[in-house]
Amino acid sequence: MALARRRFDCLILGAGGAGLNAALRLSNADLRVAVVSKVFPTRSHTVAAQGGVNAALANVLPDSWHWHMFDTVKGSDYLGDQDAIEFMCREAIPTVYELEHDGVPFSRLDNGKIYQRAFGGQSQNFGGAQAARTCAAADRTGHAILHTLFQQNIRAKTHFFDEFFAVDLIRDDEGAILGALVLEIETGEPVLIEAKTTLIATGGCGQIFRTTSNAHINTGDGMAMALRAGVPLEDMEFFQFHPTGVAGKGMLITEGCRGEGGFLVNGAGERFMERYAPNAKDLASRDVVSRAIATEVREGRGAGPDKDYVLLKLSHLGADIIGKRLPGIRETCKTFLHIDPVDTPIPVFPTAHYVMGGIPTDRFGRVVAPSGTGAEEVVPGLYAAGECACVSVHGANRLGGNSLLDILVFGRAAGQDIIQFLKEHPHHRPMNEASVDQAVARLDRWDRKGDGPRVKDLRAELTKVMEDHCGVYRVEDVMAEGVERVRAIRARIGEARLTDHSRTFNTARIEALELDNLADVALATIASALHRQESRGAHSRVDYPDRDDRNWLKHTLYQLDGDRVDYKPVRTKPLTVESFPPKERVY
Ligand SMILES: Cc1cc2nc3c(=O)[nH]c(=O)nc-3n(C[C@H](O)[C@H](O)[C@H](O)COP(=O)(O)OP(=O)(O)OC[C@H]3O[C@@H](n4cnc5c(N)ncnc54)[C@H](O)[C@@H]3O)c2cc1C
């Protein structure tokens, strides 16, 4: 049967905050926009964001975008690119007002202004007293933002392909991207979407780890597609473990709990963060708090029968504050733990949460990759934004509240740049049928039963290897063994058996495609981690405990082709202000 084909000005893969904010700008500019999402748009992971989005509005305490910039550079352990960070922190303020005008129901102060809470790593005056910079809609900020953006897109007549799975990018011989092959999940029919520009906004890859706060769908598909199209992934070794996941389960307990005044205690009831971060205490940066919890447990000071977690205390806040500011957290605790945080502390342990690395882009959302000569070049027609991209604003460690900001600011920036690009490039490039055939073949590979290991068993094995070999603390020989084990699992995927034997259930085929993607992204992560011989931000090496600016103030670039790791310099020059040189990072 002939392959169904559709044509659009712009194809957006992903309907989270990044994809939808870009789509809105494009549809409002009267362009033909297709948004493809493997789940219904409002089920994208952005919906789960709890705590809020950062902007120096100064509604609660004094603030400035420049202080926000300092905190972000320091939080990144000086690996973030300072031009992009300045851009993001300045743009934060109009971005939040734009959301407010689009209809996001933010929580309010008594004077009617947007409510802002304290979050980790925030300071006034370049490292002074705690700031309150995180704009929140109770503890359901992502839900409020995603639903508002979706409704605005419906009004703007964005074309949605709901429950379509993107399989692979299509490209021509010059490396330009021409669209993507997608699969309608309900019918199993492939569709070729031809586009003048393609934006990857497929979110994160927390599912490479066994215990994670991420949704089941966060399998790094877009990153793996970029790798297969010859684009390297940047800084994949920097994976954030959020300090407060529900112990043993991984669901997130927002940092907003500590922002509202909650604190951590160990098995002996001690507020141990005072020892690790004397000033910021429980609101130190996430990498610092996660390491502190892992250390308390490792040294035998954990709580519970097996001493394998610590406790987050909220009871002193009272039922009123918890009910008003943290209602979702109370529900999560009741549903999954059968406890009420109003009177019982919550058992918590670090959970895999956020990928700082991703598809390398500039601050306009354009994908930049090394060319044949080694110089960086824009990949024609290809953009990336959101968690799958690496601008890089988060460097080695992301601050809470800066990801919702990142997806909105750079989703919007990509949309604006695409509008300009299309003015200069109004026509479709000729389709490359060889590349289409290749993508279809990838799909057809799974049109059979197979008799090897089950897809779901291989996925479980992969995520366990990543957890055991590439967790909060890392060491050379353990990671080297992990790399070999991930490679071995990856080699066995070819003969894997679909979990569901029936050809009619495309979900089985999609699980197999996702496993392929997970394995590529997992290998990128652990191989990049093995090569970086220093500790910086979330990448914490027991055998190299110090940060090494002389040798390692550089970004990693991992190439699938040849399993190769290269490096590129950090952009330390901001746009208009002086740069913040690396300093010792204490909280
Ligand atoms: C539990 C939780 C709480 C968080 N809380 C906060 C917070 O309070 N503040 C903050 O700043 N950050 C927070 N974060 C981080 C932040 O929410 C995410 O980084 C951000 O929402 C990611 O947005 P995105 O648009 O990049 O991707 P997502 O929202 O993850 O969307 C990805 C989209 O891509 C689609 N997709 C993926 N693969 C395919 C494919 N193969 N084919 C078709 N479609 C595909 C999906 O269907 C989805 O529509 C939180 C994260 C989690 C997990």
The ligand as an ORCA input file, in Angstrom:
! r2SCAN-3c Opt
* xyz 0 1
  C       7.173     14.864     38.356
  C       7.899     16.044     37.765
  C       7.769     17.299     38.336
  C       8.437     18.397     37.804
  N       8.290     19.641     38.381
  C       8.910     20.709     37.835
  C       8.710     22.016     38.368
  O       7.972     22.223     39.323
  N       9.364     23.052     37.792
  C      10.191     22.888     36.713
  O      10.735     23.868     36.240
  N      10.364     21.660     36.174
  C       9.746     20.577     36.705
  N       9.931     19.335     36.147
  C      10.664     19.227     34.888
  C       9.765     19.694     33.747
  O       8.422     19.452     34.041
  C      10.108     18.997     32.432
  O      11.477     19.095     32.194
  C       9.363     19.660     31.273
  O       7.984     19.740     31.556
  C       9.588     18.934     29.965
  O       8.787     19.537     28.987
  P       8.943     19.181     27.446
  O       7.990     20.043     26.701
  O      10.364     19.246     27.068
  O       8.536     17.657     27.331
  P       7.229     16.767     27.896
  O       6.311     17.625     28.636
  O       7.851     15.623     28.521
  O       6.565     16.402     26.520
  C       7.151     15.502     25.606
  C       6.198     15.296     24.452
  O       6.843     14.529     23.455
  C       5.961     13.519     23.000
  N       6.781     12.425     22.487
  C       7.895     11.858     23.037
  N       8.356     10.886     22.229
  C       7.552     10.846     21.149
  C       7.514     10.055     19.969
  N       8.395      9.092     19.697
  N       6.513     10.291     19.087
  C       5.577     11.241     19.313
  N       5.567     12.010     20.415
  C       6.553     11.820     21.321
  C       5.118     13.175     24.208
  O       3.906     12.576     23.807
  C       4.910     14.562     24.816
  O       3.850     15.198     24.162
  C       9.261     18.232     36.671
  C       9.381     16.974     36.097
  C       8.733     15.888     36.644
  C       8.947     14.543     36.017
*
